[in-house]
């Protein structure tokens, strides 16, 4: 989408800014810092969603105390957390997706389970709120059909799909030989 | 599921422990502390997934430095993060779900969009890796069909579905009149 008149095309992050059809900036498609740059609004940093989650003693400057202005009117626990930006949304969604692969049947999923997983991933690419990410994922699925014959296949497929995005964003590649330790079994921590 | 012989039924969190059919503890259905209690393994705390995300200077004690033992073999950036527990998975998934509602068409979604969203939520309840959470969400959807006629409807439906879970977990209720500020527009921060 071309930026509306008098609106910039790129943000301080260097990323192209994504606007909605009504000319406002897309919350779930841009970074917090870029959003702040365009809107001139001082975005509060993401904070624990529940005030009671703030530890009583914290390292100096690590977490500010919660004032009543920070709380949602009428609530003694929920703080005013801004909507997620594209990065927070990405991290959350990959956590959900990889964990879903990690719990997929190890061997011999039923035909129904295979269909459900394939359809779930396809629909995810339709409803995902970062529109450009969704389009990219949809294309990836079209060109690389999800491998749903067993957990190992699906876990690796997800890892490779994630690496496809990592590459686009200039992030390092994750070694997919470690997908199972990262998402299923853990790292053999000693007692 | 009944616990295997010589395995406890409840964890230190007070929650009933959920075991897999093979007798191991379900990672995505239990809390980190309960997992540690049963397995005797010293779980490393969740950390940034990428070492370079650790700020160079941090408040004293706020974040430990990353040692080479913490890194995934062969990687200079990815640290050994344990698989998500039931709480991290829940937070991540609600972020994705609410943001998805926040980006649903404001008015007049097409029949295809309505069908896609309903089917997506139903499939989510089939593939979600915390099995008892998934069953509960499936039942909730069966008894409270997703409202998909417009964004406001869906956003409130999601908020109420989340409050249903909050209640089960003894957490405070979120005032759904604020769903749009929390997930779409933000809190009118001043510049």
Boltz contact constraints between the chains, C-beta under 6 A:
constraints:
  - contact:
      token1: [A, 28]
      token2: [B, 99]
      max_distance: 6.0
  - contact:
      token1: [A, 28]
      token2: [B, 103]
      max_distance: 6.0
  - contact:
      token1: [A, 40]
      token2: [B, 191]
      max_distance: 6.0
  - contact:
      token1: [A, 41]
      token2: [B, 189]
      max_distance: 6.0
  - contact:
      token1: [A, 41]
      token2: [B, 191]
      max_distance: 6.0
  - contact:
      token1: [A, 42]
      token2: [B, 189]
      max_distance: 6.0
  - contact:
      token1: [A, 42]
      token2: [B, 191]
      max_distance: 6.0
  - contact:
      token1: [A, 43]
      token2: [B, 189]
      max_distance: 6.0
  - contact:
      token1: [A, 59]
      token2: [B, 59]
      max_distance: 6.0
  - contact:
      token1: [A, 59]
      token2: [B, 60]
      max_distance: 6.0
  - contact:
      token1: [A, 59]
      token2: [B, 61]
      max_distance: 6.0
  - contact:
      token1: [A, 59]
      token2: [B, 62]
      max_distance: 6.0
  - contact:
      token1: [A, 60]
      token2: [B, 59]
      max_distance: 6.0
  - contact:
      token1: [A, 61]
      token2: [B, 59]
      max_distance: 6.0
  - contact:
      token1: [A, 62]
      token2: [B, 59]
      max_distance: 6.0
  - contact:
      token1: [A, 62]
      token2: [B, 62]
      max_distance: 6.0
  - contact:
      token1: [A, 72]
      token2: [B, 178]
      max_distance: 6.0
  - contact:
      token1: [A, 74]
      token2: [B, 175]
      max_distance: 6.0
  - contact:
      token1: [A, 77]
      token2: [B, 172]
      max_distance: 6.0
  - contact:
      token1: [A, 78]
      token2: [B, 174]
      max_distance: 6.0
  - contact:
      token1: [A, 80]
      token2: [B, 187]
      max_distance: 6.0
  - contact:
      token1: [A, 82]
      token2: [B, 186]
      max_distance: 6.0
  - contact:
      token1: [A, 83]
      token2: [B, 183]
      max_distance: 6.0
  - contact:
      token1: [A, 83]
      token2: [B, 186]
      max_distance: 6.0
  - contact:
      token1: [A, 84]
      token2: [B, 95]
      max_distance: 6.0
  - contact:
      token1: [A, 84]
      token2: [B, 99]
      max_distance: 6.0
  - contact:
      token1: [A, 89]
      token2: [B, 99]
      max_distance: 6.0
  - contact:
      token1: [A, 92]
      token2: [B, 92]
      max_distance: 6.0
  - contact:
      token1: [A, 92]
      token2: [B, 95]
      max_distance: 6.0
  - contact:
      token1: [A, 92]
      token2: [B, 96]
      max_distance: 6.0
  - contact:
      token1: [A, 93]
      token2: [B, 96]
      max_distance: 6.0
  - contact:
      token1: [A, 95]
      token2: [B, 84]
      max_distance: 6.0
  - contact:
      token1: [A, 95]
      token2: [B, 92]
      max_distance: 6.0
  - contact:
      token1: [A, 96]
      token2: [B, 92]
      max_distance: 6.0
  - contact:
      token1: [A, 96]
      token2: [B, 93]
      max_distance: 6.0
  - contact:
      token1: [A, 96]
      token2: [B, 96]
      max_distance: 6.0
  - contact:
      token1: [A, 99]
      token2: [B, 28]
      max_distance: 6.0
  - contact:
      token1: [A, 99]
      token2: [B, 84]
      max_distance: 6.0
  - contact:
      token1: [A, 99]
      token2: [B, 89]
      max_distance: 6.0
  - contact:
      token1: [A, 99]
      token2: [B, 129]
      max_distance: 6.0
  - contact:
      token1: [A, 100]
      token2: [B, 127]
      max_distance: 6.0
  - contact:
      token1: [A, 100]
      token2: [B, 129]
      max_distance: 6.0
  - contact:
      token1: [A, 103]
      token2: [B, 28]
      max_distance: 6.0
  - contact:
      token1: [A, 103]
      token2: [B, 129]
      max_distance: 6.0
  - contact:
      token1: [A, 116]
      token2: [B, 123]
      max_distance: 6.0
  - contact:
      token1: [A, 116]
      token2: [B, 126]
      max_distance: 6.0
  - contact:
      token1: [A, 119]
      token2: [B, 123]
      max_distance: 6.0
  - contact:
      token1: [A, 120]
      token2: [B, 123]
      max_distance: 6.0
  - contact:
      token1: [A, 120]
      token2: [B, 127]
      max_distance: 6.0
  - contact:
      token1: [A, 123]
      token2: [B, 116]
      max_distance: 6.0
  - contact:
      token1: [A, 123]
      token2: [B, 119]
      max_distance: 6.0
  - contact:
      token1: [A, 123]
      token2: [B, 120]
      max_distance: 6.0
  - contact:
      token1: [A, 126]
      token2: [B, 116]
      max_distance: 6.0
  - contact:
      token1: [A, 127]
      token2: [B, 100]
      max_distance: 6.0
  - contact:
      token1: [A, 127]
      token2: [B, 120]
      max_distance: 6.0
  - contact:
      token1: [A, 129]
      token2: [B, 99]
      max_distance: 6.0
  - contact:
      token1: [A, 129]
      token2: [B, 100]
      max_distance: 6.0
  - contact:
      token1: [A, 129]
      token2: [B, 103]
      max_distance: 6.0
  - contact:
      token1: [A, 172]
      token2: [B, 77]
      max_distance: 6.0
  - contact:
      token1: [A, 174]
      token2: [B, 78]
      max_distance: 6.0
  - contact:
      token1: [A, 175]
      token2: [B, 74]
      max_distance: 6.0
  - contact:
      token1: [A, 178]
      token2: [B, 72]
      max_distance: 6.0
  - contact:
      token1: [A, 183]
      token2: [B, 83]
      max_distance: 6.0
  - contact:
      token1: [A, 186]
      token2: [B, 82]
      max_distance: 6.0
  - contact:
      token1: [A, 186]
      token2: [B, 83]
      max_distance: 6.0
  - contact:
      token1: [A, 187]
      token2: [B, 80]
      max_distance: 6.0
  - contact:
      token1: [A, 189]
      token2: [B, 41]
      max_distance: 6.0
  - contact:
      token1: [A, 189]
      token2: [B, 42]
      max_distance: 6.0
  - contact:
      token1: [A, 189]
      token2: [B, 43]
      max_distance: 6.0
  - contact:
      token1: [A, 191]
      token2: [B, 40]
      max_distance: 6.0
  - contact:
      token1: [A, 191]
      token2: [B, 41]
      max_distance: 6.0
  - contact:
      token1: [A, 191]
      token2: [B, 42]
      max_distance: 6.0
